[in-house]
Amino acid sequence: MAYRLGVDVGGTFTDLLLIDEDSGQTFLAKVPSTPADSSIGVLNGIERVCKDAGVDPSNITHVMHGTTVATNTILEGKGANVGLVTTEGYRQVLQIARSFVPGILAGWIIWPKPEPLAPLELTVEAKERMSARGEIVRGLDEADLRKKIEYLAGRGIEALTVSLINAYTNGETEVRVREIAAEIMPDVPISISSEVLPEMYEYERTITTVANSYIAPKVRLYLSNLKKELQNRGVNADLHILRSDGGLTSVEGARKSPINVLMSGPAGGVSGALWVAKKAGYKNLLTLDIGGTSTDVALIQNGVARRRRETTVGDITVRASSLDVRTVGAGGGSIAHVPELTKALRVGPQSAGAVPGPACYGHGGTLPAVTDANVVLGYLPDELVGGGMKMDVAAATAAVQTVADAMGLGLKEAAAGIIDIVNENMFGALRLVSVEQGFDPRDFALIAFGGAGPLHANALGKLMGSWPVIIPPSPGVLCAYGDATTRLTDESSRSLVRRYSETSDAEVKALMDELTATAKAAVDEAGVPDADQSIHYEIDVRYHGQGLVLPIVFTADDFANGGLDKIGERFDEEHTQLFTFALEAEHEIVTLRAIVQGPETLAEAGIVEEGGTDPSSALVKETTVFVDGADQKAGIFDRSKLKAGNKIAGPAIVTEMDSTTVILPNHVGEIDKVGNIIIQPVD
């Protein structure tokens, strides 16, 4: 028998999903993450899920992995010592950057400008010049370049970036620079901008390629070690890595362009939500992924997750396709504190993480975390992870009491305040992807997952007016579902700055065909037949005379039925939604992009046995929860015993192996045919 494994590494837990490729049957596991070396947690999880399923690891044929290695490398500032080769006269390209300073009012005074990933002392200039139309104006001075590369080699650089002016139109000179550098430094990885990002705008192209070099050694070492250890454990499977845009890439693809896996971790949750939504029949969704350290949110419209062309991690913004996931530092491990000066309660962004974790985990943590507040309010049972983790209620109470004492409140009032504040932080993130993008959240359902998502989902549904609130089966490991069920993906792009009057449908189609052939290469190499491949396109469009571009997604059939004129109409609609107006100015193409995907993966949704509206057969016991300012009686239900059609009136707690769901008073949760809990207001 053959099995497919999805693995998602979070800040607190590592989630695994094992799928029988013949039947679609699934097996789940959740183990603590190992921040010092996340591969250890992955291997521990594989051992656990295979043991629970009674499966020999050698039967696993594919491993799909969402990883945060690239993200953490930038956040922690632990990347490579990067050297940079630019065109003569452009040595300060990273220092000049873009004249944007975050913050308001006096932000420009107090903002500490981050250090470039490639420092000025490790930046050298190549004597060469390419025209904007790809013509060599000045040939490369190879003798001078060799001296400068030898200088960089003597400074001990660990990665090299080559980003020459106008190289996006013709990468010939960059390729030659790489050849010379490889002769001098054969063991140093080299990234060239004409391959990493063959698009205009020299700063964006340079910072993206430098970031690719900065994270490359860490990503390559991690993938090499993981693949080696998998083989040592008898797992001789094909290893694929989740891309930031929700697709899959091979290990070689991730090694070559690690910048494409920069947001690999958050993309898994959106992919999993898409899978659930398709099974349950919902097309318009707001996703809410709450983990131990952070909350990730995204918007899905008509069954398609919104994407963006820029990815931001910490102080670095790079030009790479990613799902439009917004992140805030609010999660189950977020620490509550009361500053001595203001006496105003704050929650996060500091987190207790996996070690030592919230106080209730019993691993030595003493600071009050959001999870501790949920324990005090009665929202969490005495055990988590299917009984694998006992909750230390006394430690949680002691931790939250410090907040209560600092504010002069009762214990439960202080705990409720912690939950209210963290909910507002998450509410702000949801507004970023809905209201601030021109969408009314009342037109979208809210799907919540992650270990802590179902705890807060009902409250956030009330804040957003987003109904129903959907809690999928096994919400704590939904990201692993996304990793296991997503599709092999590759893309190719190039800049083509043309006003509509300067080009034609025929020229654009010919260029799209060229890009498709390039993007297909990696998918073909993976052995995916043409019949199982799907292709779609993006055109970045703007009004002539403006700098703002918007990506318009379409298929070959869409283009055949309307061409550039139809693309222009859709651009006007998108511009109007975002900014409330459209202009009469001529449309201009900036960049063309082709995306090729492999087939979807079979995974069983699991039809739940029919039952009546009475859920009492799943009732475990009665408890007391603190909600709406008072103690109220609530039932605790075992989700595994709930049947389709059961209706659970709030307040109620629904427990399962990997998560806990809270249903508030005046709300009811109904079980649908595939096991989702559909929460709606009573009225």
Legacy VTK file of the C-alpha trace (Angstrom):
# vtk DataFile Version 3.0
C-alpha trace
ASCII
DATASET POLYDATA
POINTS 683 float
0.000 0.000 0.000
1.127 3.590 -0.710
0.760 6.525 1.670
1.114 10.284 1.319
2.246 12.362 4.321
1.568 16.025 5.052
3.770 17.710 7.661
3.294 21.213 9.079
5.772 22.689 11.558
4.350 25.362 13.851
5.889 27.376 16.651
4.399 25.091 19.320
3.291 21.857 17.644
4.213 19.839 14.554
1.150 18.366 12.827
1.100 15.303 10.575
-1.534 13.798 8.286
-1.058 10.364 6.699
-3.291 9.568 3.700
-3.885 6.117 2.215
-3.542 6.878 -1.515
-5.892 4.039 -2.497
-8.798 4.640 -0.108
-8.241 8.236 0.996
-8.361 7.163 4.671
-6.453 9.520 6.970
-4.437 9.218 10.210
-3.435 12.177 12.379
-0.664 12.970 14.840
0.421 16.037 16.797
3.791 16.294 18.561
5.677 19.173 20.226
7.855 21.225 17.864
11.610 21.359 18.411
12.622 24.984 17.671
16.361 24.274 17.913
16.096 21.803 15.019
12.593 21.451 13.559
13.565 18.268 11.684
13.661 16.410 15.034
9.997 17.222 15.625
9.173 16.117 12.078
10.905 12.760 12.565
9.260 12.269 15.965
5.899 12.935 14.362
6.499 10.464 11.539
7.367 7.796 14.080
4.180 8.585 16.051
1.735 8.680 13.114
3.132 5.496 11.537
2.933 3.674 14.880
-0.664 4.818 15.484
-1.709 3.844 11.949
0.181 0.540 11.958
2.004 1.586 8.809
5.581 0.767 7.872
7.413 4.063 7.101
8.795 2.465 3.925
5.231 2.548 2.505
5.236 6.369 2.456
5.749 7.443 -1.175
5.358 11.229 -0.885
6.142 13.682 1.913
4.698 17.212 1.553
6.160 19.635 4.046
5.324 23.186 5.078
8.372 24.699 6.739
9.208 27.924 8.559
12.991 27.566 8.184
13.238 30.366 5.594
10.952 32.679 7.585
12.810 32.129 10.851
16.183 32.649 9.183
15.201 36.205 8.281
13.323 36.942 11.523
16.249 35.764 13.640
18.918 37.382 11.454
20.824 34.117 11.108
21.277 33.966 7.347
24.391 33.793 5.206
27.140 36.388 4.868
26.095 37.644 1.412
28.231 39.341 -1.215
26.601 41.397 -3.977
27.699 42.248 -7.536
25.926 45.252 -9.094
26.488 47.383 -12.166
29.066 50.155 -11.798
27.391 53.221 -10.316
24.674 51.263 -8.489
26.578 50.009 -5.450
24.144 51.651 -2.992
20.995 50.089 -4.474
20.058 48.397 -1.176
20.919 51.437 0.943
18.816 53.820 -1.162
15.932 51.314 -1.316
12.463 52.906 -1.475
11.584 56.142 0.297
8.978 54.525 2.528
9.227 54.755 6.299
6.758 52.721 8.410
4.725 54.418 11.093
2.981 57.785 11.286
3.723 61.259 12.621
7.302 61.141 13.928
7.944 57.627 12.635
10.741 58.896 10.411
12.568 60.192 13.497
12.387 57.066 15.646
12.464 54.346 12.975
15.710 52.336 13.171
16.561 51.588 9.555
17.334 47.867 9.188
20.745 46.801 7.969
20.735 45.467 4.366
21.075 41.700 4.002
24.157 42.343 1.826
26.318 45.019 3.515
27.954 47.800 1.535
31.462 46.554 2.327
30.578 43.262 0.600
29.092 44.954 -2.474
31.247 45.316 -5.606
30.595 46.901 -9.002
30.936 45.177 -12.366
32.036 47.346 -15.256
29.250 46.568 -17.728
25.930 47.995 -18.945
22.784 46.557 -20.497
20.140 48.723 -22.172
16.480 48.625 -21.186
15.794 46.641 -24.370
18.385 43.978 -23.629
21.221 45.289 -25.809
24.804 45.169 -24.465
25.938 48.804 -24.284
29.205 48.043 -22.492
30.808 44.618 -22.394
31.852 43.026 -19.114
35.393 43.815 -17.931
36.245 40.282 -16.820
39.756 41.029 -15.528
38.430 43.736 -13.202
35.569 41.500 -12.066
37.922 38.633 -11.146
39.853 40.909 -8.771
36.629 41.970 -7.074
35.294 38.413 -6.747
38.639 37.393 -5.229
38.219 40.268 -2.747
34.782 38.921 -1.737
36.190 35.398 -1.430
38.834 36.745 0.920
36.135 38.295 3.100
34.576 34.865 3.694
31.209 35.335 2.015
28.857 32.343 2.273
26.589 33.226 -0.677
26.795 35.533 -3.684
24.131 37.584 -5.442
24.454 39.003 -8.946
21.945 41.745 -9.817
22.850 43.930 -12.778
20.874 46.815 -14.196
18.290 45.755 -16.828
19.285 42.096 -16.497
15.601 41.171 -16.565
15.625 41.881 -20.302
18.797 39.886 -20.999
20.569 37.739 -18.401
23.616 36.978 -20.586
26.055 39.102 -18.562
24.792 37.800 -15.223
25.328 34.232 -16.386
28.935 35.093 -17.307
29.503 36.715 -13.899
28.238 33.528 -12.268
30.617 31.404 -14.349
33.602 33.520 -13.299
32.544 33.527 -9.626
32.044 29.745 -9.705
35.631 29.312 -10.898
36.933 31.355 -7.966
34.434 30.160 -5.291
33.170 26.742 -6.403
31.496 25.944 -3.076
29.589 29.221 -2.656
25.918 29.243 -3.823
25.252 31.960 -6.412
21.874 33.582 -7.164
21.377 35.714 -10.283
18.444 38.104 -10.595
17.577 37.172 -14.190
16.645 33.695 -12.931
15.239 34.470 -9.485
13.099 37.455 -10.561
13.302 38.462 -14.255
11.149 41.552 -13.660
11.739 45.302 -13.731
12.453 47.614 -10.763
16.093 47.271 -9.784
15.620 47.546 -6.003
12.870 44.919 -5.779
14.806 42.583 -8.066
17.996 43.058 -6.048
16.511 42.681 -2.556
14.597 39.582 -3.645
17.702 37.947 -5.100
19.812 38.939 -2.077
17.181 37.438 0.240
17.289 34.284 -1.864
21.054 34.088 -1.235
20.673 34.999 2.453
18.365 32.075 3.265
19.779 29.567 0.758
22.463 27.893 2.955
20.066 27.373 5.883
17.269 26.048 3.688
19.603 23.760 1.758
21.179 22.375 4.928
17.770 21.740 6.489
16.415 19.978 3.395
19.585 17.925 2.998
19.519 16.801 6.636
15.794 16.062 6.574
16.020 14.010 3.395
18.988 12.092 4.784
17.251 11.354 8.105
14.066 10.292 6.324
16.072 7.754 4.370
17.781 6.582 7.576
14.311 5.947 9.033
13.311 3.911 5.993
11.254 6.676 4.338
12.465 6.677 0.724
9.724 9.036 -0.384
9.648 11.974 -2.775
10.013 15.088 -0.606
8.128 18.208 -1.723
8.037 21.616 -0.023
5.013 23.912 0.161
5.510 27.187 -1.715
4.379 30.579 -0.435
1.645 30.649 -3.100
0.085 27.411 -1.852
1.610 25.096 -4.459
4.303 22.430 -4.085
7.871 22.443 -5.307
10.528 19.743 -5.373
13.529 19.742 -3.045
15.656 20.867 -5.971
13.193 23.692 -6.697
13.348 24.836 -3.062
17.156 24.607 -3.090
17.377 26.661 -6.268
14.805 29.314 -5.313
14.275 29.217 -1.524
12.660 32.651 -1.763
9.545 30.864 -3.084
9.123 28.983 0.219
9.527 32.050 2.426
5.871 31.870 3.576
5.570 28.103 3.274
4.104 27.614 6.766
1.042 29.943 6.613
0.189 28.791 3.075
-0.637 25.300 4.358
-3.584 26.505 6.403
-5.175 28.344 3.480
-4.725 25.297 1.248
-6.362 23.139 3.917
-9.258 25.585 4.261
-9.773 25.477 0.482
-9.952 21.675 0.663
-12.545 21.781 3.473
-14.577 24.517 1.785
-14.786 22.544 -1.436
-16.035 19.459 0.443
-18.572 21.479 2.464
-19.864 23.639 -0.397
-18.632 27.101 0.664
-16.884 29.439 -1.793
-16.456 32.724 0.097
-14.420 32.392 3.272
-12.300 34.273 5.765
-9.666 31.917 7.183
-8.530 32.126 10.798
-5.462 30.084 11.750
-4.540 30.577 15.413
-1.459 28.794 16.657
0.687 29.129 19.718
2.662 32.156 18.553
0.679 33.973 15.870
-2.599 34.270 13.980
-2.716 34.029 10.179
-5.744 35.239 8.226
-6.664 35.227 4.536
-9.635 35.751 2.224
-11.022 33.221 -0.261
-13.386 34.520 -2.952
-15.297 32.190 -5.280
-13.133 29.273 -4.181
-9.840 31.063 -4.953
-7.469 32.439 -2.329
-6.297 35.973 -3.013
-2.625 36.266 -3.845
-0.132 39.087 -3.774
3.178 39.724 -5.470
4.988 40.960 -2.384
5.925 38.978 0.699
6.953 40.703 3.928
8.856 39.012 6.743
10.062 41.265 9.532
11.579 44.369 7.941
12.156 42.705 4.569
9.714 42.917 1.655
10.534 40.818 -1.396
8.858 40.376 -4.768
7.618 36.785 -4.726
4.183 35.260 -5.260
2.403 34.322 -2.051
-1.092 33.849 -0.739
-2.367 37.092 0.781
-1.908 35.925 4.370
-1.681 38.567 7.090
-0.099 37.717 10.411
-0.352 39.236 13.889
1.543 38.254 17.006
-1.485 36.858 18.813
-1.866 33.187 19.688
-2.391 30.717 22.462
1.083 31.414 23.807
0.821 35.235 23.681
1.830 36.672 27.047
-0.360 39.144 28.938
1.315 41.921 30.893
0.416 45.129 32.679
3.018 47.907 32.219
3.794 49.647 35.484
3.511 53.092 33.903
0.083 52.827 32.248
-1.564 49.942 34.166
-3.261 49.088 30.847
-3.493 45.402 29.993
-1.480 44.296 26.959
-1.418 40.898 25.233
1.499 39.840 22.984
3.343 39.945 20.713
5.772 38.173 23.082
5.006 34.466 23.224
5.722 31.607 25.603
6.367 29.454 22.509
6.920 25.721 22.769
9.541 26.022 25.515
8.533 26.560 28.262
5.051 27.251 26.867
2.058 28.622 28.828
2.015 27.970 32.569
-0.791 25.417 32.203
1.501 23.132 30.157
3.448 22.358 33.316
6.873 22.813 31.724
8.069 25.595 34.001
6.308 28.561 32.425
5.095 31.180 34.900
3.999 34.097 32.704
0.245 34.438 31.982
-0.582 33.390 28.414
-3.841 33.377 26.443
-4.107 29.599 26.915
-3.884 30.099 30.678
-6.774 32.579 30.503
-8.849 30.032 28.561
-8.137 27.449 31.272
-9.218 29.847 34.033
-12.474 30.643 32.194
-13.261 26.948 31.870
-12.969 26.905 28.066
-10.241 24.251 28.032
-10.575 20.761 29.521
-8.072 19.183 31.906
-6.320 17.342 29.055
-5.136 18.260 25.551
-3.883 16.308 22.513
-6.139 13.324 23.188
-4.999 12.972 26.787
-1.329 13.278 25.881
-0.971 16.589 27.750
-2.335 17.224 31.248
-3.281 20.812 32.040
-1.831 22.372 35.185
-4.863 24.367 36.313
-3.152 25.605 39.488
-0.210 27.028 37.537
-2.568 28.734 35.053
-4.550 30.259 37.910
-1.407 31.558 39.600
-0.159 33.103 36.362
-3.422 34.924 35.555
-3.718 36.050 39.184
-0.649 38.257 38.644
-2.605 40.186 35.994
-5.670 40.376 38.226
-3.606 41.752 41.108
-1.877 44.327 38.904
-5.226 45.630 37.639
-7.268 45.259 40.821
-9.712 42.834 39.197
-11.112 39.453 40.054
-9.349 36.405 38.617
-11.980 35.544 36.029
-12.573 39.172 35.038
-8.841 39.511 34.328
-8.877 36.291 32.272
-11.889 37.547 30.286
-10.033 40.815 29.655
-7.055 38.911 28.241
-9.347 37.028 25.852
-11.185 40.210 24.796
-7.932 41.986 23.946
-6.424 39.109 21.983
-9.720 38.788 20.073
-9.513 42.469 19.126
-5.958 41.930 17.846
-7.194 39.086 15.652
-10.193 41.164 14.563
-7.750 43.815 13.305
-5.957 41.243 11.160
-9.240 40.024 9.657
-10.143 43.610 8.731
-6.866 43.901 6.802
-7.908 41.185 4.351
-11.594 42.122 4.181
-12.754 45.672 4.930
-9.468 47.306 3.900
-9.527 45.376 0.608
-13.064 46.502 -0.241
-14.874 43.353 0.964
-17.814 43.218 3.365
-17.009 40.501 5.962
-20.735 39.800 6.311
-20.600 38.254 2.842
-18.103 35.619 4.002
-18.163 32.587 6.264
-15.392 32.334 8.861
-13.450 29.068 8.933
-11.295 28.596 12.029
-8.482 26.127 12.595
-5.113 25.739 14.264
-4.849 24.570 17.844
-6.518 27.713 19.251
-8.725 28.828 16.331
-11.937 27.082 17.457
-11.574 28.585 20.947
-11.892 32.133 19.603
-13.891 31.613 16.392
-17.404 32.191 17.762
-16.366 35.469 19.408
-14.682 36.667 16.214
-17.734 35.717 14.166
-19.707 38.100 16.378
-17.159 40.886 15.909
-17.002 40.432 12.120
-20.655 39.583 11.464
-19.308 36.643 9.445
-21.655 33.664 9.473
-21.598 30.783 9.631
-18.493 30.060 11.655
-17.093 26.738 10.401
-14.986 24.446 12.558
-13.612 21.646 10.323
-12.833 18.165 11.615
-9.352 17.938 13.148
-8.872 21.739 12.985
-5.563 21.571 14.832
-3.935 19.701 11.956
-5.699 21.404 9.029
-2.401 22.922 7.871
-1.115 19.364 7.434
-4.233 18.651 5.334
-3.242 21.603 3.180
0.315 20.328 2.820
-0.894 16.828 1.896
-3.611 17.844 -0.569
-2.019 20.749 -2.436
-0.655 20.552 -5.971
2.778 20.596 -7.570
3.294 24.129 -8.932
5.830 26.126 -10.898
5.718 29.519 -12.583
7.646 31.665 -15.031
7.487 35.430 -15.529
8.980 38.325 -17.450
8.465 42.065 -17.595
6.925 43.543 -20.732
6.196 47.226 -20.307
3.759 47.924 -23.149
0.757 50.190 -23.488
-2.217 48.457 -25.045
-1.711 50.499 -28.212
1.875 49.180 -28.504
1.049 45.472 -28.400
-1.603 42.976 -29.485
-3.424 39.876 -28.319
-1.260 37.778 -30.649
2.023 39.086 -29.198
0.877 38.549 -25.616
-0.349 35.020 -26.388
2.983 34.114 -28.011
4.874 35.317 -24.936
2.502 33.431 -22.644
3.157 30.248 -24.604
6.917 30.717 -24.087
6.462 31.247 -20.347
4.186 28.197 -20.145
6.863 25.994 -21.711
9.380 27.194 -19.106
7.007 26.691 -16.178
6.004 23.229 -17.426
9.565 21.945 -17.308
9.638 21.272 -13.542
6.148 19.730 -13.542
7.052 17.533 -16.518
10.248 16.492 -14.747
8.142 15.281 -11.793
6.412 12.879 -14.166
3.015 14.609 -14.288
1.248 13.859 -17.626
0.018 16.810 -19.688
-3.575 15.648 -19.177
-3.205 16.107 -15.398
-1.700 19.595 -15.639
-3.657 22.832 -15.393
-2.421 26.223 -16.538
-3.466 29.741 -15.673
-1.948 33.163 -16.223
-1.457 36.522 -14.553
-0.927 39.913 -16.132
0.215 42.814 -13.960
-1.678 45.835 -15.310
-1.646 49.529 -14.464
-2.916 52.802 -15.869
-0.319 54.469 -18.085
1.438 57.104 -16.007
0.822 55.363 -12.678
3.111 53.115 -10.638
0.459 50.921 -8.995
0.005 47.507 -10.618
-2.696 44.911 -9.962
-2.397 41.231 -10.999
-5.298 39.941 -13.099
-5.717 36.150 -13.126
-7.176 34.409 -16.184
-7.114 31.193 -18.243
-6.361 30.550 -21.900
-10.108 30.337 -22.593
-10.677 33.677 -20.843
-8.046 35.290 -23.044
-9.444 33.702 -26.209
-12.901 35.088 -25.407
-11.930 38.665 -24.686
-8.203 39.246 -24.994
-6.580 42.338 -23.552
-9.830 44.319 -23.633
-11.446 41.885 -21.198
-8.331 41.995 -18.989
-8.623 45.796 -18.952
-12.276 45.621 -17.883
-11.396 43.301 -15.003
-8.563 45.631 -13.974
-11.019 48.549 -13.844
-13.376 46.485 -11.664
-10.550 45.523 -9.295
-9.293 49.118 -9.118
-12.811 50.348 -8.353
-13.259 47.786 -5.574
-9.981 48.790 -3.917
-10.049 52.555 -4.499
-13.720 53.311 -5.421
-12.871 54.715 -8.880
-11.472 53.840 -12.311
-9.627 56.141 -14.729
-10.055 56.849 -18.425
-6.284 56.476 -18.918
-4.874 53.830 -21.256
-4.045 50.438 -19.763
-0.443 49.288 -19.655
1.001 45.791 -19.261
3.932 45.491 -16.826
4.585 41.769 -16.252
3.364 38.471 -17.702
3.269 35.262 -15.665
2.353 31.622 -16.381
1.537 29.165 -13.562
1.435 25.392 -14.174
-0.033 22.974 -11.605
-0.211 19.210 -11.210
-3.323 17.207 -10.194
-5.150 17.422 -6.880
-4.580 14.739 -4.251
-7.300 12.320 -3.155
-8.211 12.679 0.533
-11.326 11.263 2.143
-13.648 13.916 3.592
-15.345 11.406 5.848
-19.153 11.246 5.759
-20.557 11.437 9.296
-23.310 9.087 10.403
-26.760 10.672 10.435
-28.408 11.401 13.790
-31.182 13.522 15.192
-30.854 17.024 16.569
-30.202 15.738 20.111
-26.428 15.629 20.868
-26.794 14.128 24.350
-25.137 10.831 23.342
-21.881 12.810 22.925
-22.201 14.638 26.268
-19.216 13.865 28.498
-20.062 15.951 31.550
-21.404 19.263 32.761
-19.053 22.107 33.670
-19.065 25.811 34.493
-17.684 28.500 32.207
-17.275 32.231 32.779
-18.905 34.071 29.887
-20.714 37.405 29.499
-19.511 38.411 32.959
-20.955 35.486 34.899
-20.536 31.770 35.570
-22.852 29.668 33.417
-23.488 25.947 33.132
-22.161 24.342 29.946
-21.886 20.858 28.527
-18.623 19.271 27.382
-19.108 17.149 24.246
-16.877 14.523 22.623
-16.668 15.482 18.953
-15.940 11.929 17.831
-19.425 10.896 19.053
-21.365 13.706 17.378
-23.513 12.825 14.369
-24.718 14.758 11.348
-27.736 16.851 12.272
-26.848 17.165 15.971
-27.391 20.698 17.293
-25.373 21.922 20.292
-26.775 24.962 22.071
-24.302 27.314 23.716
-22.658 27.748 26.048
-20.896 24.484 25.260
-17.411 23.009 24.844
-16.588 20.475 22.116
-13.341 18.545 22.614
-11.231 16.448 20.265
-7.645 15.210 19.979
-6.107 18.366 18.537
-8.369 21.280 19.446
-11.277 22.578 21.542
-14.309 24.500 20.264
-16.263 27.065 22.298
-19.915 27.742 21.425
-21.167 30.922 23.110
-24.620 31.578 24.624
-27.384 32.367 22.083
-25.520 30.425 19.416
-25.921 26.881 18.135
-23.466 24.535 16.462
-24.866 22.045 13.942
-22.900 19.083 12.579
-22.996 18.844 8.764
-22.630 15.701 6.665
-18.804 15.868 6.519
-18.386 16.599 10.219
-17.962 20.380 10.251
-19.431 22.285 13.194
-21.515 25.078 11.659
-22.024 27.797 14.293
-24.811 30.369 13.828
-26.606 32.861 16.108
-29.862 31.452 17.422
-31.835 34.236 15.737
LINES 1 684
683 0 1 2 3 4 5 6 7 8 9 10 11 12 13 14 15 16 17 18 19 20 21 22 23 24 25 26 27 28 29 30 31 32 33 34 35 36 37 38 39 40 41 42 43 44 45 46 47 48 49 50 51 52 53 54 55 56 57 58 59 60 61 62 63 64 65 66 67 68 69 70 71 72 73 74 75 76 77 78 79 80 81 82 83 84 85 86 87 88 89 90 91 92 93 94 95 96 97 98 99 100 101 102 103 104 105 106 107 108 109 110 111 112 113 114 115 116 117 118 119 120 121 122 123 124 125 126 127 128 129 130 131 132 133 134 135 136 137 138 139 140 141 142 143 144 145 146 147 148 149 150 151 152 153 154 155 156 157 158 159 160 161 162 163 164 165 166 167 168 169 170 171 172 173 174 175 176 177 178 179 180 181 182 183 184 185 186 187 188 189 190 191 192 193 194 195 196 197 198 199 200 201 202 203 204 205 206 207 208 209 210 211 212 213 214 215 216 217 218 219 220 221 222 223 224 225 226 227 228 229 230 231 232 233 234 235 236 237 238 239 240 241 242 243 244 245 246 247 248 249 250 251 252 253 254 255 256 257 258 259 260 261 262 263 264 265 266 267 268 269 270 271 272 273 274 275 276 277 278 279 280 281 282 283 284 285 286 287 288 289 290 291 292 293 294 295 296 297 298 299 300 301 302 303 304 305 306 307 308 309 310 311 312 313 314 315 316 317 318 319 320 321 322 323 324 325 326 327 328 329 330 331 332 333 334 335 336 337 338 339 340 341 342 343 344 345 346 347 348 349 350 351 352 353 354 355 356 357 358 359 360 361 362 363 364 365 366 367 368 369 370 371 372 373 374 375 376 377 378 379 380 381 382 383 384 385 386 387 388 389 390 391 392 393 394 395 396 397 398 399 400 401 402 403 404 405 406 407 408 409 410 411 412 413 414 415 416 417 418 419 420 421 422 423 424 425 426 427 428 429 430 431 432 433 434 435 436 437 438 439 440 441 442 443 444 445 446 447 448 449 450 451 452 453 454 455 456 457 458 459 460 461 462 463 464 465 466 467 468 469 470 471 472 473 474 475 476 477 478 479 480 481 482 483 484 485 486 487 488 489 490 491 492 493 494 495 496 497 498 499 500 501 502 503 504 505 506 507 508 509 510 511 512 513 514 515 516 517 518 519 520 521 522 523 524 525 526 527 528 529 530 531 532 533 534 535 536 537 538 539 540 541 542 543 544 545 546 547 548 549 550 551 552 553 554 555 556 557 558 559 560 561 562 563 564 565 566 567 568 569 570 571 572 573 574 575 576 577 578 579 580 581 582 583 584 585 586 587 588 589 590 591 592 593 594 595 596 597 598 599 600 601 602 603 604 605 606 607 608 609 610 611 612 613 614 615 616 617 618 619 620 621 622 623 624 625 626 627 628 629 630 631 632 633 634 635 636 637 638 639 640 641 642 643 644 645 646 647 648 649 650 651 652 653 654 655 656 657 658 659 660 661 662 663 664 665 666 667 668 669 670 671 672 673 674 675 676 677 678 679 680 681 682
